[in-house]
Amino acid sequence: MWYYLDHGLNLAAREIGRLEPEHWLVLGVLAVVVGTVWLRGFGSRRHY
């Protein structure tokens, strides 16, 4: 299990290293959107 996770992370890092600066911008925006939605989801779950 850990081997596959590590292998996947290494592969992802290698792919990310090839990305252009524009892709970094898109990734950053996506990360922020996903992060806010995720945090909001956890917050609303805690209230109920």
LINVENCOR-V73130 format. One record per pair of residues at least 12 apart in sequence whose C-alpha atoms are under 7 Angstrom apart, sorted by sequence separation. I is the first residue (numbers start at 0). J is the second residue. If there is no record, write none. Layout:
BEGIN
i = {I:I}
j = {J:J}
END
This chain:
BEGIN
none
END
